[in-house]
Amino acid sequence: MSTRTGILFVISGPSGVGKGTVRNAVMPLVDDLQMSISATTRAPRPGEVDGLDYFFVTPARFQQMIAGGELLEWAQVYGNLYGTPYEYVTSMLSQGRDVLLEIDIQGALQVKEKMPQGVFIFISPPSVEELSRRLCGRGNDSEESIQIRLAACQQEMDHIKYYDYVVVNDRVEDAVDKVRSIIMAERCKRKNLNLG
């Protein structure tokens, strides 16, 4: 068991940019990386599993979590609530486990306030046009939802300045390789090694 404190890696970016795809591809390529699981009030999408993809909770339970200080961050996104259970993340880090957190930009900025030592990675679309094509192609979103997400994209892009790294998701394989390289480089930083 490692005696070092784990590193929190935060992947974020505009809706539809491919954060989940990048996260899912990176996880099997990096040893000793624990994925953080968010709580949400939204309904599960086809194939999503409670406790694996998200903790699906009622709005009332989510409000209890907010009131009880149980969330590292939370946000309302497109009418649903999302949040990161604080205890889960801090427990993993204190055990020396690195944690990968994939969240929206609102949430990432809250995490940065509370845990500025984290490593923040912004996943950027090659262009707004490409983002539009991806949102339309995945078939999960209504036309109205797609328009709301595209309108928010430019505003979200303005938050790049708060991140440590920017990875353009032009080809998924390249984006995955860059995120994996960032994780490996951060693990090699002197400040993150237990050198006594």
Beta strands, then each sheet from edge to edge (+ up, - down):
strand 1: 8-12
strand 2: 33-35
strand 3: 38-40
strand 4: 54-56
strand 5: 71-77
strand 6: 80-85
strand 7: 98-102
strand 8: 119-124
strand 9: 165-168
sheet 1: 2+ 7+ 1+ 8+ 9+
sheet 2: 4+ 3+ 6- 5+
end
